[in-house]
Amino acid sequence: MPADIRKRLGIGPGSVIEWDEDGDKIVVRKAGKYTFEDIRKVLFPDGPPKRVSLKGLKKGIEQYILEKHGRR
């Protein structure tokens, strides 16, 4: 990759890049530090959270407030 392009993209040795084909063009860009999948694994290591109804959500908030503040 030519030096002027590397400088414009802000990449150097060890940088991670991504590329996509767009018809007869190749689009190159500096990769983000973390992918969506990386973030998802950190937030939900055991898989996605269980679905909760609105009633269940309100009950959970009420229980949290009661435990934290000891009153209703």
PyMOL Python script that loads the backbone (N, CA, C, O; Angstrom):
from pymol import cmd

cmd.read_pdbstr("""\
ATOM      1  N   MET A   1       0.861  -1.175   0.000  1.00  0.00           N
ATOM      2  CA  MET A   1       0.000   0.000   0.000  1.00  0.00           C
ATOM      3  C   MET A   1       0.903   1.232   0.000  1.00  0.00           C
ATOM      4  O   MET A   1       1.813   1.324   0.823  1.00  0.00           O
ATOM      5  N   PRO A   2       0.671   2.158  -0.889  1.00  0.00           N
ATOM      6  CA  PRO A   2       1.513   3.348  -0.973  1.00  0.00           C
ATOM      7  C   PRO A   2       1.522   4.159   0.324  1.00  0.00           C
ATOM      8  O   PRO A   2       0.536   4.197   1.059  1.00  0.00           O
ATOM      9  N   ALA A   3       2.664   4.806   0.584  1.00  0.00           N
ATOM     10  CA  ALA A   3       2.863   5.554   1.830  1.00  0.00           C
ATOM     11  C   ALA A   3       1.841   6.666   2.019  1.00  0.00           C
ATOM     12  O   ALA A   3       1.384   6.885   3.141  1.00  0.00           O
ATOM     13  N   ASP A   4       1.463   7.384   0.945  1.00  0.00           N
ATOM     14  CA  ASP A   4       0.507   8.485   1.106  1.00  0.00           C
ATOM     15  C   ASP A   4      -0.876   7.973   1.525  1.00  0.00           C
ATOM     16  O   ASP A   4      -1.586   8.646   2.272  1.00  0.00           O
ATOM     17  N   ILE A   5      -1.253   6.799   1.051  1.00  0.00           N
ATOM     18  CA  ILE A   5      -2.540   6.215   1.455  1.00  0.00           C
ATOM     19  C   ILE A   5      -2.473   5.757   2.908  1.00  0.00           C
ATOM     20  O   ILE A   5      -3.408   5.993   3.673  1.00  0.00           O
ATOM     21  N   ARG A   6      -1.373   5.103   3.298  1.00  0.00           N
ATOM     22  CA  ARG A   6      -1.217   4.677   4.699  1.00  0.00           C
ATOM     23  C   ARG A   6      -1.281   5.880   5.626  1.00  0.00           C
ATOM     24  O   ARG A   6      -1.913   5.820   6.680  1.00  0.00           O
ATOM     25  N   LYS A   7      -0.632   6.966   5.242  1.00  0.00           N
ATOM     26  CA  LYS A   7      -0.626   8.181   6.062  1.00  0.00           C
ATOM     27  C   LYS A   7      -2.041   8.757   6.167  1.00  0.00           C
ATOM     28  O   LYS A   7      -2.468   9.150   7.253  1.00  0.00           O
ATOM     29  N   ARG A   8      -2.762   8.810   5.058  1.00  0.00           N
ATOM     30  CA  ARG A   8      -4.127   9.343   5.056  1.00  0.00           C
ATOM     31  C   ARG A   8      -5.063   8.503   5.926  1.00  0.00           C
ATOM     32  O   ARG A   8      -5.939   9.043   6.601  1.00  0.00           O
ATOM     33  N   LEU A   9      -4.874   7.171   5.910  1.00  0.00           N
ATOM     34  CA  LEU A   9      -5.703   6.275   6.724  1.00  0.00           C
ATOM     35  C   LEU A   9      -5.228   6.203   8.171  1.00  0.00           C
ATOM     36  O   LEU A   9      -5.944   5.694   9.034  1.00  0.00           O
ATOM     37  N   GLY A  10      -4.027   6.707   8.443  1.00  0.00           N
ATOM     38  CA  GLY A  10      -3.491   6.647   9.801  1.00  0.00           C
ATOM     39  C   GLY A  10      -3.094   5.246  10.209  1.00  0.00           C
ATOM     40  O   GLY A  10      -3.257   4.856  11.365  1.00  0.00           O
ATOM     41  N   ILE A  11      -2.573   4.489   9.256  1.00  0.00           N
ATOM     42  CA  ILE A  11      -2.163   3.119   9.574  1.00  0.00           C
ATOM     43  C   ILE A  11      -0.657   2.971   9.447  1.00  0.00           C
ATOM     44  O   ILE A  11       0.000   3.693   8.698  1.00  0.00           O
ATOM     45  N   GLY A  12      -0.138   2.028  10.190  1.00  0.00           N
ATOM     46  CA  GLY A  12       1.285   1.748  10.173  1.00  0.00           C
ATOM     47  C   GLY A  12       1.496   0.278  10.456  1.00  0.00           C
ATOM     48  O   GLY A  12       0.553  -0.510  10.386  1.00  0.00           O
ATOM     49  N   PRO A  13       2.720  -0.103  10.776  1.00  0.00           N
ATOM     50  CA  PRO A  13       3.003  -1.500  11.073  1.00  0.00           C
ATOM     51  C   PRO A  13       2.102  -2.020  12.200  1.00  0.00           C
ATOM     52  O   PRO A  13       1.980  -1.388  13.249  1.00  0.00           O
ATOM     53  N   GLY A  14       1.486  -3.159  11.974  1.00  0.00           N
ATOM     54  CA  GLY A  14       0.625  -3.764  12.984  1.00  0.00           C
ATOM     55  C   GLY A  14      -0.820  -3.293  12.940  1.00  0.00           C
ATOM     56  O   GLY A  14      -1.666  -3.839  13.649  1.00  0.00           O
ATOM     57  N   SER A  15      -1.121  -2.290  12.121  1.00  0.00           N
ATOM     58  CA  SER A  15      -2.499  -1.816  12.004  1.00  0.00           C
ATOM     59  C   SER A  15      -3.360  -2.880  11.337  1.00  0.00           C
ATOM     60  O   SER A  15      -2.884  -3.657  10.509  1.00  0.00           O
ATOM     61  N   VAL A  16      -4.617  -2.901  11.706  1.00  0.00           N
ATOM     62  CA  VAL A  16      -5.561  -3.841  11.105  1.00  0.00           C
ATOM     63  C   VAL A  16      -6.428  -3.059  10.133  1.00  0.00           C
ATOM     64  O   VAL A  16      -6.947  -1.993  10.462  1.00  0.00           O
ATOM     65  N   ILE A  17      -6.576  -3.598   8.939  1.00  0.00           N
ATOM     66  CA  ILE A  17      -7.407  -2.938   7.941  1.00  0.00           C
ATOM     67  C   ILE A  17      -8.531  -3.877   7.513  1.00  0.00           C
ATOM     68  O   ILE A  17      -8.434  -5.095   7.663  1.00  0.00           O
ATOM     69  N   GLU A  18      -9.586  -3.295   6.984  1.00  0.00           N
ATOM     70  CA  GLU A  18     -10.695  -4.053   6.418  1.00  0.00           C
ATOM     71  C   GLU A  18     -10.831  -3.643   4.964  1.00  0.00           C
ATOM     72  O   GLU A  18     -10.475  -2.526   4.591  1.00  0.00           O
ATOM     73  N   TRP A  19     -11.346  -4.544   4.146  1.00  0.00           N
ATOM     74  CA  TRP A  19     -11.631  -4.162   2.775  1.00  0.00           C
ATOM     75  C   TRP A  19     -12.885  -4.865   2.305  1.00  0.00           C
ATOM     76  O   TRP A  19     -13.213  -5.962   2.758  1.00  0.00           O
ATOM     77  N   ASP A  20     -13.574  -4.219   1.397  1.00  0.00           N
ATOM     78  CA  ASP A  20     -14.788  -4.746   0.790  1.00  0.00           C
ATOM     79  C   ASP A  20     -14.695  -4.550  -0.715  1.00  0.00           C
ATOM     80  O   ASP A  20     -14.080  -3.602  -1.204  1.00  0.00           O
ATOM     81  N   GLU A  21     -15.321  -5.469  -1.431  1.00  0.00           N
ATOM     82  CA  GLU A  21     -15.428  -5.303  -2.870  1.00  0.00           C
ATOM     83  C   GLU A  21     -16.697  -4.523  -3.160  1.00  0.00           C
ATOM     84  O   GLU A  21     -17.755  -4.816  -2.604  1.00  0.00           O
ATOM     85  N   ASP A  22     -16.591  -3.539  -4.022  1.00  0.00           N
ATOM     86  CA  ASP A  22     -17.738  -2.737  -4.433  1.00  0.00           C
ATOM     87  C   ASP A  22     -17.721  -2.702  -5.958  1.00  0.00           C
ATOM     88  O   ASP A  22     -17.180  -1.782  -6.571  1.00  0.00           O
ATOM     89  N   GLY A  23     -18.328  -3.732  -6.554  1.00  0.00           N
ATOM     90  CA  GLY A  23     -18.259  -3.852  -8.016  1.00  0.00           C
ATOM     91  C   GLY A  23     -16.841  -4.144  -8.431  1.00  0.00           C
ATOM     92  O   GLY A  23     -16.267  -5.157  -8.032  1.00  0.00           O
ATOM     93  N   ASP A  24     -16.268  -3.260  -9.233  1.00  0.00           N
ATOM     94  CA  ASP A  24     -14.883  -3.458  -9.682  1.00  0.00           C
ATOM     95  C   ASP A  24     -13.885  -2.686  -8.827  1.00  0.00           C
ATOM     96  O   ASP A  24     -12.716  -2.555  -9.189  1.00  0.00           O
ATOM     97  N   LYS A  25     -14.360  -2.169  -7.677  1.00  0.00           N
ATOM     98  CA  LYS A  25     -13.485  -1.405  -6.772  1.00  0.00           C
ATOM     99  C   LYS A  25     -13.260  -2.187  -5.482  1.00  0.00           C
ATOM    100  O   LYS A  25     -14.087  -3.005  -5.078  1.00  0.00           O
ATOM    101  N   ILE A  26     -12.128  -1.918  -4.851  1.00  0.00           N
ATOM    102  CA  ILE A  26     -11.826  -2.450  -3.528  1.00  0.00           C
ATOM    103  C   ILE A  26     -11.785  -1.256  -2.582  1.00  0.00           C
ATOM    104  O   ILE A  26     -11.035  -0.306  -2.809  1.00  0.00           O
ATOM    105  N   VAL A  27     -12.589  -1.303  -1.522  1.00  0.00           N
ATOM    106  CA  VAL A  27     -12.639  -0.217  -0.546  1.00  0.00           C
ATOM    107  C   VAL A  27     -11.850  -0.667   0.680  1.00  0.00           C
ATOM    108  O   VAL A  27     -12.165  -1.688   1.291  1.00  0.00           O
ATOM    109  N   VAL A  28     -10.814   0.110   1.035  1.00  0.00           N
ATOM    110  CA  VAL A  28      -9.938  -0.215   2.165  1.00  0.00           C
ATOM    111  C   VAL A  28     -10.141   0.827   3.250  1.00  0.00           C
ATOM    112  O   VAL A  28     -10.213   2.021   2.963  1.00  0.00           O
ATOM    113  N   ARG A  29     -10.236   0.371   4.519  1.00  0.00           N
ATOM    114  CA  ARG A  29     -10.381   1.298   5.638  1.00  0.00           C
ATOM    115  C   ARG A  29      -9.694   0.708   6.863  1.00  0.00           C
ATOM    116  O   ARG A  29      -9.494  -0.502   6.969  1.00  0.00           O
ATOM    117  N   LYS A  30      -9.346   1.585   7.770  1.00  0.00           N
ATOM    118  CA  LYS A  30      -8.755   1.164   9.034  1.00  0.00           C
ATOM    119  C   LYS A  30      -9.853   0.485   9.849  1.00  0.00           C
ATOM    120  O   LYS A  30     -10.956   1.017   9.978  1.00  0.00           O
ATOM    121  N   ALA A  31      -9.550  -0.676  10.390  1.00  0.00           N
ATOM    122  CA  ALA A  31     -10.538  -1.423  11.164  1.00  0.00           C
ATOM    123  C   ALA A  31     -10.700  -0.799  12.540  1.00  0.00           C
ATOM    124  O   ALA A  31      -9.749  -0.251  13.097  1.00  0.00           O
ATOM    125  N   GLY A  32     -11.913  -0.884  13.087  1.00  0.00           N
ATOM    126  CA  GLY A  32     -12.142  -0.442  14.451  1.00  0.00           C
ATOM    127  C   GLY A  32     -11.413  -1.357  15.411  1.00  0.00           C
ATOM    128  O   GLY A  32     -11.030  -2.467  15.042  1.00  0.00           O
ATOM    129  N   LYS A  33     -11.217  -0.905  16.637  1.00  0.00           N
ATOM    130  CA  LYS A  33     -10.502  -1.720  17.609  1.00  0.00           C
ATOM    131  C   LYS A  33     -11.306  -2.947  18.006  1.00  0.00           C
ATOM    132  O   LYS A  33     -10.742  -4.015  18.243  1.00  0.00           O
ATOM    133  N   TYR A  34     -12.614  -2.798  18.078  1.00  0.00           N
ATOM    134  CA  TYR A  34     -13.465  -3.896  18.520  1.00  0.00           C
ATOM    135  C   TYR A  34     -14.599  -4.096  17.530  1.00  0.00           C
ATOM    136  O   TYR A  34     -15.186  -3.135  17.033  1.00  0.00           O
ATOM    137  N   THR A  35     -14.896  -5.347  17.255  1.00  0.00           N
ATOM    138  CA  THR A  35     -16.020  -5.651  16.387  1.00  0.00           C
ATOM    139  C   THR A  35     -17.281  -5.735  17.233  1.00  0.00           C
ATOM    140  O   THR A  35     -17.211  -5.810  18.460  1.00  0.00           O
ATOM    141  N   PHE A  36     -18.422  -5.723  16.576  1.00  0.00           N
ATOM    142  CA  PHE A  36     -19.700  -5.887  17.273  1.00  0.00           C
ATOM    143  C   PHE A  36     -19.699  -7.202  18.041  1.00  0.00           C
ATOM    144  O   PHE A  36     -20.182  -7.268  19.172  1.00  0.00           O
ATOM    145  N   GLU A  37     -19.162  -8.240  17.430  1.00  0.00           N
ATOM    146  CA  GLU A  37     -19.122  -9.558  18.075  1.00  0.00           C
ATOM    147  C   GLU A  37     -18.260  -9.532  19.337  1.00  0.00           C
ATOM    148  O   GLU A  37     -18.616 -10.173  20.325  1.00  0.00           O
ATOM    149  N   ASP A  38     -17.137  -8.808  19.332  1.00  0.00           N
ATOM    150  CA  ASP A  38     -16.294  -8.673  20.522  1.00  0.00           C
ATOM    151  C   ASP A  38     -17.092  -8.046  21.671  1.00  0.00           C
ATOM    152  O   ASP A  38     -17.059  -8.538  22.799  1.00  0.00           O
ATOM    153  N   ILE A  39     -17.795  -6.975  21.377  1.00  0.00           N
ATOM    154  CA  ILE A  39     -18.574  -6.264  22.401  1.00  0.00           C
ATOM    155  C   ILE A  39     -19.711  -7.144  22.906  1.00  0.00           C
ATOM    156  O   ILE A  39     -19.980  -7.192  24.106  1.00  0.00           O
ATOM    157  N   ARG A  40     -20.370  -7.833  21.995  1.00  0.00           N
ATOM    158  CA  ARG A  40     -21.487  -8.710  22.379  1.00  0.00           C
ATOM    159  C   ARG A  40     -21.026  -9.819  23.332  1.00  0.00           C
ATOM    160  O   ARG A  40     -21.719 -10.138  24.298  1.00  0.00           O
ATOM    161  N   LYS A  41     -19.867 -10.399  23.060  1.00  0.00           N
ATOM    162  CA  LYS A  41     -19.340 -11.462  23.922  1.00  0.00           C
ATOM    163  C   LYS A  41     -19.022 -10.958  25.322  1.00  0.00           C
ATOM    164  O   LYS A  41     -19.203 -11.687  26.297  1.00  0.00           O
ATOM    165  N   VAL A  42     -18.550  -9.718  25.434  1.00  0.00           N
ATOM    166  CA  VAL A  42     -18.243  -9.143  26.743  1.00  0.00           C
ATOM    167  C   VAL A  42     -19.531  -8.840  27.514  1.00  0.00           C
ATOM    168  O   VAL A  42     -19.622  -9.120  28.710  1.00  0.00           O
ATOM    169  N   LEU A  43     -20.522  -8.269  26.830  1.00  0.00           N
ATOM    170  CA  LEU A  43     -21.777  -7.921  27.497  1.00  0.00           C
ATOM    171  C   LEU A  43     -22.618  -9.134  27.846  1.00  0.00           C
ATOM    172  O   LEU A  43     -23.275  -9.157  28.887  1.00  0.00           O
ATOM    173  N   PHE A  44     -22.605 -10.137  26.989  1.00  0.00           N
ATOM    174  CA  PHE A  44     -23.445 -11.322  27.184  1.00  0.00           C
ATOM    175  C   PHE A  44     -22.625 -12.593  27.018  1.00  0.00           C
ATOM    176  O   PHE A  44     -22.796 -13.303  26.028  1.00  0.00           O
ATOM    177  N   PRO A  45     -21.725 -12.902  27.978  1.00  0.00           N
ATOM    178  CA  PRO A  45     -20.852 -14.067  27.820  1.00  0.00           C
ATOM    179  C   PRO A  45     -21.606 -15.390  27.775  1.00  0.00           C
ATOM    180  O   PRO A  45     -21.112 -16.359  27.199  1.00  0.00           O
ATOM    181  N   ASP A  46     -22.798 -15.446  28.374  1.00  0.00           N
ATOM    182  CA  ASP A  46     -23.582 -16.680  28.384  1.00  0.00           C
ATOM    183  C   ASP A  46     -24.695 -16.671  27.348  1.00  0.00           C
ATOM    184  O   ASP A  46     -25.630 -17.467  27.434  1.00  0.00           O
ATOM    185  N   GLY A  47     -24.603 -15.787  26.379  1.00  0.00           N
ATOM    186  CA  GLY A  47     -25.642 -15.671  25.358  1.00  0.00           C
ATOM    187  C   GLY A  47     -26.546 -14.498  25.665  1.00  0.00           C
ATOM    188  O   GLY A  47     -26.376 -13.828  26.684  1.00  0.00           O
ATOM    189  N   PRO A  48     -27.513 -14.241  24.784  1.00  0.00           N
ATOM    190  CA  PRO A  48     -28.388 -13.091  24.986  1.00  0.00           C
ATOM    191  C   PRO A  48     -29.227 -13.241  26.251  1.00  0.00           C
ATOM    192  O   PRO A  48     -29.533 -14.359  26.665  1.00  0.00           O
ATOM    193  N   PRO A  49     -29.600 -12.114  26.869  1.00  0.00           N
ATOM    194  CA  PRO A  49     -30.420 -12.188  28.079  1.00  0.00           C
ATOM    195  C   PRO A  49     -31.815 -12.712  27.761  1.00  0.00           C
ATOM    196  O   PRO A  49     -32.280 -12.635  26.624  1.00  0.00           O
ATOM    197  N   LYS A  50     -32.478 -13.248  28.795  1.00  0.00           N
ATOM    198  CA  LYS A  50     -33.838 -13.757  28.632  1.00  0.00           C
ATOM    199  C   LYS A  50     -34.781 -12.591  28.378  1.00  0.00           C
ATOM    200  O   LYS A  50     -34.581 -11.490  28.889  1.00  0.00           O
ATOM    201  N   ARG A  51     -35.797 -12.846  27.590  1.00  0.00           N
ATOM    202  CA  ARG A  51     -36.819 -11.831  27.353  1.00  0.00           C
ATOM    203  C   ARG A  51     -37.673 -11.687  28.597  1.00  0.00           C
ATOM    204  O   ARG A  51     -37.980 -12.669  29.271  1.00  0.00           O
ATOM    205  N   VAL A  52     -38.054 -10.453  28.894  1.00  0.00           N
ATOM    206  CA  VAL A  52     -38.879 -10.167  30.065  1.00  0.00           C
ATOM    207  C   VAL A  52     -40.042  -9.292  29.616  1.00  0.00           C
ATOM    208  O   VAL A  52     -39.874  -8.383  28.804  1.00  0.00           O
ATOM    209  N   SER A  53     -41.222  -9.578  30.154  1.00  0.00           N
ATOM    210  CA  SER A  53     -42.384  -8.765  29.815  1.00  0.00           C
ATOM    211  C   SER A  53     -42.258  -7.402  30.490  1.00  0.00           C
ATOM    212  O   SER A  53     -41.437  -7.219  31.389  1.00  0.00           O
ATOM    213  N   LEU A  54     -43.071  -6.457  30.052  1.00  0.00           N
ATOM    214  CA  LEU A  54     -43.070  -5.135  30.668  1.00  0.00           C
ATOM    215  C   LEU A  54     -43.434  -5.243  32.146  1.00  0.00           C
ATOM    216  O   LEU A  54     -42.855  -4.557  32.989  1.00  0.00           O
ATOM    217  N   LYS A  55     -44.392  -6.104  32.450  1.00  0.00           N
ATOM    218  CA  LYS A  55     -44.794  -6.320  33.843  1.00  0.00           C
ATOM    219  C   LYS A  55     -43.610  -6.855  34.661  1.00  0.00           C
ATOM    220  O   LYS A  55     -43.373  -6.408  35.783  1.00  0.00           O
ATOM    221  N   GLY A  56     -42.875  -7.810  34.092  1.00  0.00           N
ATOM    222  CA  GLY A  56     -41.703  -8.362  34.768  1.00  0.00           C
ATOM    223  C   GLY A  56     -40.609  -7.323  34.950  1.00  0.00           C
ATOM    224  O   GLY A  56     -39.937  -7.297  35.981  1.00  0.00           O
ATOM    225  N   LEU A  57     -40.429  -6.467  33.949  1.00  0.00           N
ATOM    226  CA  LEU A  57     -39.430  -5.402  34.028  1.00  0.00           C
ATOM    227  C   LEU A  57     -39.770  -4.427  35.153  1.00  0.00           C
ATOM    228  O   LEU A  57     -38.903  -4.050  35.941  1.00  0.00           O
ATOM    229  N   LYS A  58     -41.041  -4.022  35.221  1.00  0.00           N
ATOM    230  CA  LYS A  58     -41.474  -3.103  36.285  1.00  0.00           C
ATOM    231  C   LYS A  58     -41.314  -3.746  37.657  1.00  0.00           C
ATOM    232  O   LYS A  58     -40.924  -3.079  38.615  1.00  0.00           O
ATOM    233  N   LYS A  59     -41.610  -5.027  37.754  1.00  0.00           N
ATOM    234  CA  LYS A  59     -41.456  -5.752  39.022  1.00  0.00           C
ATOM    235  C   LYS A  59     -39.980  -5.790  39.430  1.00  0.00           C
ATOM    236  O   LYS A  59     -39.659  -5.616  40.605  1.00  0.00           O
ATOM    237  N   GLY A  60     -39.089  -6.014  38.473  1.00  0.00           N
ATOM    238  CA  GLY A  60     -37.657  -6.030  38.757  1.00  0.00           C
ATOM    239  C   GLY A  60     -37.152  -4.677  39.239  1.00  0.00           C
ATOM    240  O   GLY A  60     -36.334  -4.609  40.156  1.00  0.00           O
ATOM    241  N   ILE A  61     -37.637  -3.598  38.624  1.00  0.00           N
ATOM    242  CA  ILE A  61     -37.251  -2.254  39.048  1.00  0.00           C
ATOM    243  C   ILE A  61     -37.756  -1.993  40.454  1.00  0.00           C
ATOM    244  O   ILE A  61     -37.030  -1.455  41.289  1.00  0.00           O
ATOM    245  N   GLU A  62     -39.003  -2.374  40.720  1.00  0.00           N
ATOM    246  CA  GLU A  62     -39.585  -2.194  42.059  1.00  0.00           C
ATOM    247  C   GLU A  62     -38.770  -2.959  43.104  1.00  0.00           C
ATOM    248  O   GLU A  62     -38.489  -2.433  44.181  1.00  0.00           O
ATOM    249  N   GLN A  63     -38.399  -4.178  42.792  1.00  0.00           N
ATOM    250  CA  GLN A  63     -37.614  -4.991  43.714  1.00  0.00           C
ATOM    251  C   GLN A  63     -36.237  -4.366  43.953  1.00  0.00           C
ATOM    252  O   GLN A  63     -35.764  -4.338  45.089  1.00  0.00           O
ATOM    253  N   TYR A  64     -35.595  -3.869  42.905  1.00  0.00           N
ATOM    254  CA  TYR A  64     -34.291  -3.220  43.031  1.00  0.00           C
ATOM    255  C   TYR A  64     -34.371  -2.004  43.939  1.00  0.00           C
ATOM    256  O   TYR A  64     -33.532  -1.830  44.823  1.00  0.00           O
ATOM    257  N   ILE A  65     -35.380  -1.158  43.725  1.00  0.00           N
ATOM    258  CA  ILE A  65     -35.557   0.048  44.539  1.00  0.00           C
ATOM    259  C   ILE A  65     -35.801  -0.333  45.991  1.00  0.00           C
ATOM    260  O   ILE A  65     -35.248   0.285  46.902  1.00  0.00           O
ATOM    261  N   LEU A  66     -36.625  -1.346  46.205  1.00  0.00           N
ATOM    262  CA  LEU A  66     -36.938  -1.784  47.561  1.00  0.00           C
ATOM    263  C   LEU A  66     -35.674  -2.291  48.264  1.00  0.00           C
ATOM    264  O   LEU A  66     -35.440  -1.962  49.427  1.00  0.00           O
ATOM    265  N   GLU A  67     -34.865  -3.084  47.568  1.00  0.00           N
ATOM    266  CA  GLU A  67     -33.631  -3.603  48.163  1.00  0.00           C
ATOM    267  C   GLU A  67     -32.624  -2.489  48.410  1.00  0.00           C
ATOM    268  O   GLU A  67     -31.932  -2.497  49.428  1.00  0.00           O
ATOM    269  N   LYS A  68     -32.534  -1.545  47.507  1.00  0.00           N
ATOM    270  CA  LYS A  68     -31.552  -0.468  47.630  1.00  0.00           C
ATOM    271  C   LYS A  68     -31.941   0.543  48.689  1.00  0.00           C
ATOM    272  O   LYS A  68     -31.087   1.006  49.445  1.00  0.00           O
ATOM    273  N   HIS A  69     -33.228   0.896  48.756  1.00  0.00           N
ATOM    274  CA  HIS A  69     -33.662   1.977  49.637  1.00  0.00           C
ATOM    275  C   HIS A  69     -34.521   1.512  50.815  1.00  0.00           C
ATOM    276  O   HIS A  69     -34.801   2.289  51.728  1.00  0.00           O
ATOM    277  N   GLY A  70     -34.938   0.244  50.794  1.00  0.00           N
ATOM    278  CA  GLY A  70     -35.672  -0.321  51.930  1.00  0.00           C
ATOM    279  C   GLY A  70     -37.041   0.269  52.158  1.00  0.00           C
ATOM    280  O   GLY A  70     -37.535   0.251  53.285  1.00  0.00           O
ATOM    281  N   ARG A  71     -37.663   0.788  51.133  1.00  0.00           N
ATOM    282  CA  ARG A  71     -39.020   1.317  51.270  1.00  0.00           C
ATOM    283  C   ARG A  71     -39.723   1.278  49.920  1.00  0.00           C
ATOM    284  O   ARG A  71     -39.107   1.025  48.885  1.00  0.00           O
ATOM    285  N   ARG A  72     -41.005   1.529  49.956  1.00  0.00           N
ATOM    286  CA  ARG A  72     -41.796   1.571  48.715  1.00  0.00           C
ATOM    287  C   ARG A  72     -42.161   2.967  48.373  1.00  0.00           C
ATOM    288  O   ARG A  72     -42.825   3.202  47.363  1.00  0.00           O
TER     289      ARG A  72
END
""", "prot")
cmd.dss("prot")
cmd.show_as("cartoon", "prot")
cmd.util.cbc("prot")
cmd.orient("prot")
